[in-house]
Amino acid sequence: MNSVYDSCFKVLKNVLKEKEMFSVSLKKFSNGIKREDFQNVSSLSGLFLRNYYFITALSIDILKTDDVEAKIYLGLAYVNNAIKKILNPEETLNYTKNKLSLYQYKLDAERSKKFESAIKDKRAYLKNLFSGKSRSNGFKYLSARNNLPEWVVTTLVKQYDKDCAIKTLNAMTKMPKQYGLINTLTAKDYDSKFIEGFSVIEGPFLEFNSTSSIRKHQNVRNGNILPVQQAEYKLIKSLPEIQKGDVALYFEGRNGIYSSFVSKYLESNRVSILSPVQKDNPELYGRVKGQRPNNLDIYLSTRGEIITHLSNPQDLVLFMPNSSNLEQLRRIPEYGLLFDTNNLDEIIKNEFEGLDDVSQYVKEHGYLVYAVPTFNIKETIVLVQNFLRKNGKFNLISDKVFFPYEAENSVYYYAIMQRK
């Protein structure tokens, strides 16, 4: 038992204090432990992060502290005793009391009774804890209930109507559906064995049937199937048809949409793919680049270098910049607590400047498309409206915000604009 809890403590302390991703911390502090213990460390630590904001409220209420070490021990006891019961609950509670005493925190009879009430009924405990009618209490309650940062809750409530905000918050607590796109640039021929574990939705677009991470599937790991959102696939289908033209996709970060983009346009157009991130897209810059068709250009390029690669004005430019990427809140439990909100204004500025920059490569009557995996209205609708006000050369053809409670089960936004 001690080895599991000690490893959990090291992993979580590294995530919370050193701001390292859970997967990195887990690998770093689990070397040398037994396979069964590793699985338990992974499970308990993951559950802690998926209940982090509730555990924070619990620690402040019961121990009167937000101290990282105390919170970790109390939180591990909570997720073990309330959710998983990997280790003996009574032994776990005694272990937690002993550890907390080292930090001068006492889990006495009164505090233990409160703790047991949280284990018995989390929802009732939270309602009682945040029973005040203040707006602040409401935000704190929704944050702890849905395991989302309070700033995300505030953003949703302030930017959208109450019904939309609550449905989004509820949907964000659930593991999203996982979809894959066959990378037709690397997988020329495939059979039923190739897509084992998936159901075909349409053509190369697949739904993953397992509850485990899609990234563990062999064909995802080798880049033959690329994880995408359903909204991304809908975006590709919504893009205008182009014949005998020039089209370009510029993206920052990891992205699997290039395969569908190329498939849509390669037959009768010249296609350019540009991105500054080679290491995040190894199948594109490794396997595909070396055997690409003559009418497909793949460039390792920053935004400032685009001008050296695109000699002709484009019939269509699809721009996908780095964003707040709030889609990750559903997939990576520590994403919200590691996200630095102080950088948000800079992110929005870069998105706007990037859209303005790439617009110069669009020919008359050509199309400019902007897409980001977030629901922050300042990065989506407002940003596009500001761009159109500043740049009178473009008209908005269509745009769409996707919320996780809708049929597409996505966090996404795109806008399709046309140059006059």
C-alpha positions in Angstrom: 0.0 0.0 0.0 2.7 2.4 0.9 4.5 2.0 -2.4 1.3 2.9 -4.3 0.5 6.0 -2.2 4.1 7.2 -2.1 4.3 6.9 -5.9 0.9 8.7 -6.3 2.1 11.4 -4.0 5.3 12.0 -6.1 3.4 12.0 -9.4 0.7 14.4 -8.3 3.1 16.7 -6.5 5.1 17.0 -9.6 2.0 17.8 -11.7 0.7 20.4 -9.2 4.0 22.1 -8.3 6.2 21.6 -11.3 3.4 21.9 -13.8 4.3 18.8 -15.8 1.8 16.7 -17.7 0.4 13.7 -15.9 1.8 11.2 -18.4 5.3 12.6 -18.0 5.1 12.6 -14.2 3.7 9.1 -14.2 6.5 7.8 -16.2 9.1 9.6 -14.2 8.0 8.4 -10.8 6.8 4.9 -11.5 10.0 3.3 -12.6 10.9 0.1 -10.8 7.4 -0.5 -9.3 5.5 -3.7 -10.0 3.1 -3.7 -13.0 0.0 -4.1 -10.7 1.2 -1.2 -8.6 1.8 0.9 -11.7 -1.8 0.4 -12.8 -3.0 1.3 -9.4 -0.8 4.5 -9.3 -2.1 5.5 -12.7 -5.7 4.8 -11.8 -5.7 6.6 -8.4 -3.6 9.6 -9.7 -5.9 9.9 -12.7 -9.0 9.9 -10.5 -7.4 12.5 -8.3 -7.0 14.8 -11.2 -10.5 14.1 -12.5 -11.8 15.3 -9.1 -9.2 18.0 -8.5 -11.5 20.9 -8.0 -13.8 19.0 -5.7 -10.8 17.8 -3.7 -9.6 21.4 -3.4 -13.0 22.4 -2.0 -12.9 19.4 0.3 -9.4 20.3 1.6 -10.3 23.9 2.3 -13.5 22.9 4.0 -12.2 20.1 6.2 -8.5 20.9 6.7 -8.8 24.7 6.2 -5.9 24.6 3.8 -5.1 24.6 0.1 -1.6 23.2 0.9 -0.6 20.9 -2.0 0.8 18.0 0.2 -2.2 17.9 2.5 -4.6 18.1 -0.4 -2.9 15.2 -2.2 -3.2 12.8 0.8 -6.8 13.8 1.5 -7.7 13.6 -2.2 -6.1 10.1 -2.7 -8.1 8.8 0.3 -11.3 10.3 -1.1 -10.9 8.8 -4.6 -9.9 5.4 -3.2 -12.7 5.2 -0.6 -15.4 6.9 -2.7 -14.8 5.7 -6.2 -12.4 2.9 -6.8 -11.5 1.1 -3.5 -8.2 -0.2 -5.0 -6.8 -0.3 -1.5 -8.4 -1.2 1.9 -10.6 1.9 2.8 -10.0 1.6 6.6 -6.2 1.2 6.1 -6.3 4.1 3.6 -8.0 6.4 6.1 -5.5 5.5 8.9 -2.6 6.0 6.5 -4.0 9.4 5.5 -4.4 10.5 9.1 -0.8 9.6 9.9 0.5 11.4 6.8 -1.5 14.5 7.5 -0.2 14.7 11.1 3.3 15.1 9.6 2.1 18.3 8.1 0.3 19.4 11.3 -3.2 18.6 10.1 -5.5 16.6 12.2 -8.3 14.5 10.8 -10.2 14.2 14.1 -13.6 12.7 14.7 -15.6 15.8 13.6 -13.5 16.2 10.4 -13.7 12.5 9.7 -17.4 12.7 9.9 -17.5 15.4 7.3 -15.1 13.4 5.1 -17.4 10.4 5.3 -20.4 12.5 4.3 -18.4 13.6 1.2 -17.6 10.0 0.4 -21.2 8.9 0.8 -22.8 11.6 -1.3 -20.6 14.1 -3.2 -23.5 16.0 -4.7 -25.3 16.6 -1.4 -22.0 17.5 0.3 -21.3 20.2 -2.4 -24.8 21.6 -2.3 -24.5 22.0 1.5 -21.0 23.5 1.2 -22.0 26.1 -1.4 -25.6 26.7 -0.1 -25.2 30.5 -0.2 -26.9 32.3 -2.9 -24.0 34.5 -4.0 -22.9 34.3 -7.6 -19.4 33.4 -6.5 -20.7 30.4 -4.6 -22.5 29.3 -7.7 -19.3 29.4 -9.8 -17.4 27.5 -7.1 -20.1 24.9 -6.9 -20.2 24.3 -10.7 -16.4 24.2 -10.7 -16.2 21.6 -8.0 -19.1 19.5 -9.4 -17.8 19.4 -13.0 -14.1 19.4 -12.2 -13.4 22.6 -14.3 -11.4 25.7 -13.4 -13.6 28.4 -12.1 -12.5 30.8 -14.9 -13.9 28.3 -17.4 -17.2 28.2 -15.6 -17.3 32.0 -15.5 -16.4 32.2 -19.2 -19.3 29.9 -20.2 -21.9 31.5 -17.9 -21.0 35.1 -19.0 -20.6 34.4 -22.7 -23.6 32.2 -23.3 -27.1 31.8 -22.0 -27.7 29.8 -18.9 -29.1 26.7 -20.6 -26.2 26.4 -23.0 -23.7 27.0 -20.2 -25.1 24.3 -17.9 -25.5 21.7 -20.7 -21.9 22.4 -21.8 -20.6 22.1 -18.2 -22.4 18.8 -17.8 -21.1 17.4 -21.1 -17.6 18.4 -20.2 -17.5 15.9 -17.4 -18.0 13.0 -19.7 -15.4 11.3 -21.8 -16.0 12.5 -25.3 -16.7 10.1 -28.2 -13.5 9.3 -30.1 -13.1 9.5 -33.8 -10.4 8.6 -36.3 -9.6 9.4 -39.9 -7.8 7.0 -42.1 -4.6 8.7 -43.2 -5.0 8.0 -46.9 -1.5 9.5 -47.5 0.1 6.6 -45.7 -2.5 3.9 -45.7 -3.2 3.2 -49.4 -4.9 -0.1 -48.9 -6.7 -1.2 -45.8 -9.1 -4.0 -44.8 -11.4 -4.9 -41.9 -8.4 -6.0 -39.8 -6.9 -2.5 -40.3 -9.9 -0.8 -38.8 -10.5 -3.4 -36.1 -11.9 -1.6 -33.0 -13.6 1.1 -35.1 -17.0 1.5 -36.8 -17.1 3.1 -40.2 -19.2 6.3 -40.2 -18.5 7.5 -43.7 -15.6 6.7 -46.1 -12.4 7.1 -44.1 -14.1 8.6 -41.1 -14.4 6.1 -38.1 -15.8 6.0 -34.6 -13.6 4.3 -32.0 -15.5 1.6 -30.1 -13.4 1.3 -27.0 -13.5 3.4 -23.8 -9.7 3.4 -23.6 -7.7 6.1 -25.3 -7.8 6.0 -29.1 -4.1 6.9 -29.1 -3.3 3.4 -27.8 -4.5 1.8 -31.0 -1.6 0.5 -33.1 -2.7 2.3 -36.3 -3.2 5.5 -34.4 0.3 5.2 -32.8 1.9 4.7 -36.2 -0.1 7.5 -37.9 -2.2 5.4 -40.2 -5.3 6.6 -38.4 -5.4 10.2 -37.1 -7.6 11.3 -34.2 -10.0 14.0 -35.2 -13.2 15.6 -33.9 -16.5 15.0 -35.7 -16.7 18.8 -36.1 -13.3 18.8 -37.9 -14.7 16.3 -40.4 -17.8 18.4 -40.8 -15.6 21.4 -41.5 -13.8 19.6 -44.4 -17.2 18.6 -45.9 -18.4 22.2 -45.6 -15.4 23.6 -47.5 -16.1 24.9 -51.0 -15.2 22.8 -54.0 -12.2 24.0 -55.9 -11.1 22.9 -59.4 -7.7 23.4 -61.0 -6.7 25.8 -58.2 -4.3 26.3 -55.3 -5.3 25.5 -51.8 -3.3 25.7 -48.6 -3.6 24.6 -45.0 -1.5 26.2 -42.3 -1.8 24.8 -38.7 0.1 25.2 -35.4 0.3 22.2 -33.1 -0.8 18.5 -33.5 -3.4 18.1 -36.2 -4.8 15.2 -38.1 -7.1 17.1 -40.4 -4.5 17.5 -43.1 -5.4 14.0 -44.4 -9.0 14.8 -45.1 -8.0 18.2 -46.5 -5.6 16.6 -49.0 -8.1 13.9 -49.9 -10.7 16.6 -50.7 -8.5 18.7 -53.0 -5.5 16.7 -54.3 -7.2 15.2 -57.3 -7.6 18.4 -59.3 -5.6 21.1 -57.4 -2.2 22.0 -56.1 -2.2 21.5 -52.3 0.2 23.0 -49.8 0.5 21.9 -46.2 2.5 24.2 -43.9 3.2 24.0 -40.2 6.0 24.9 -37.8 5.7 21.7 -35.7 7.5 18.7 -37.2 7.9 16.7 -34.0 4.1 16.7 -33.3 3.3 15.5 -36.8 5.9 12.8 -37.5 3.8 10.9 -40.0 3.3 14.0 -42.1 6.9 15.3 -42.0 8.5 11.8 -42.1 6.6 9.2 -44.0 4.4 11.3 -46.2 6.9 14.1 -47.1 9.3 11.6 -48.7 6.7 10.0 -51.0 4.3 12.9 -51.7 2.6 13.3 -55.1 3.9 16.1 -57.4 1.0 18.3 -56.7 1.3 18.1 -52.9 3.8 20.4 -51.2 4.7 19.9 -47.5 6.6 22.7 -45.8 8.1 23.1 -42.3 7.2 26.7 -42.0 6.5 29.4 -39.5 3.8 32.0 -40.3 6.5 34.5 -41.3 8.0 32.1 -43.7 4.8 31.3 -45.6 5.6 34.0 -48.1 8.7 32.1 -49.3 6.6 29.0 -50.1 3.3 30.2 -51.6 4.3 31.8 -54.9 0.7 32.2 -56.1 -2.4 33.7 -54.4 -4.6 30.8 -53.2 -8.1 29.8 -54.0 -8.5 28.7 -50.4 -6.5 29.1 -47.2 -7.4 27.2 -44.1 -5.8 28.7 -40.9 -5.7 26.7 -37.7 -3.7 28.6 -35.1 -2.7 27.7 -31.5 -5.6 28.5 -29.2 -6.8 28.1 -25.7 -7.9 24.6 -27.0 -10.6 24.1 -24.4 -11.5 20.8 -26.0 -8.5 19.4 -24.0 -10.4 19.9 -20.8 -12.4 16.8 -21.6 -9.5 14.7 -22.5 -6.6 15.8 -20.2 -7.8 16.3 -16.6 -4.8 18.4 -15.6 -5.1 20.7 -18.7 -7.2 23.3 -16.9 -5.0 23.6 -13.8 -1.8 23.8 -16.0 -3.3 26.4 -18.4 -1.9 29.9 -17.6 -4.8 32.3 -18.0 -2.2 35.2 -18.1 -1.4 34.0 -21.6 -4.9 34.2 -22.9 -4.8 37.8 -24.2 -1.5 36.9 -26.0 -3.1 33.8 -27.5 -6.1 35.9 -28.8 -3.7 38.5 -30.2 -1.7 35.9 -32.0 -4.8 34.3 -33.5 -6.1 37.7 -34.8 -2.7 38.7 -36.2 -2.3 35.3 -37.8 -5.7 35.5 -39.5 -4.8 38.9 -40.7 -1.4 37.7 -42.0 -2.7 34.7 -43.9 -5.5 36.6 -45.5 -3.0 38.2 -47.8 -2.5 34.9 -49.6 -6.1 34.6 -50.7 -6.9 35.6 -54.3 -10.0 37.6 -55.3 -13.1 35.6 -54.8 -11.0 33.0 -53.0 -11.8 31.6 -49.5 -10.3 32.1 -46.1 -11.2 29.6 -43.4 -10.5 30.0 -39.6 -10.9 27.1 -37.2 -10.1 26.6 -33.5 -11.0 23.9 -30.9 -12.5 26.2 -28.3 -15.8 27.8 -27.2 -14.2 31.0 -25.9 -16.2 33.6 -27.8 -13.3 36.0 -27.8 -11.4 33.5 -30.0 -14.3 32.6 -32.2 -17.3 34.8 -33.1 -15.9 38.0 -31.7 -12.4 37.5 -33.3 -13.9 36.9 -36.7 -16.3 39.9 -36.4 -13.3 42.1 -35.5 -11.3 40.8 -38.4 -14.2 41.5 -40.8 -14.6 45.0 -39.4 -10.9 45.7 -39.9 -10.5 44.0 -43.2 -13.3 45.0 -45.6 -12.1 42.7 -48.3 -13.9 39.7 -46.9 -17.5 38.6 -46.4 -18.6 35.9 -43.9 -20.2 33.0 -45.8 -20.9 30.8 -42.8 -19.7 30.0 -39.3 -20.5 27.4 -36.6 -19.9 26.9 -32.9 -19.9 23.3 -31.8 -20.7 22.4 -28.1 -20.1 19.1 -26.5 -23.7 18.4 -25.7 -24.7 18.6 -29.4 -24.8 15.6 -31.7 -21.3 16.2 -33.0 -20.0 16.0 -29.4 -17.3 18.5 -30.2 -15.7 21.7 -28.8 -15.0 23.6 -32.0 -15.5 26.7 -34.1 -15.0 27.5 -37.8 -15.7 30.4 -40.0 -15.7 30.4 -43.9 -15.1 33.8 -45.5 -14.8 34.9 -49.1 -12.7 37.6 -50.5 -14.7 40.2 -52.6 
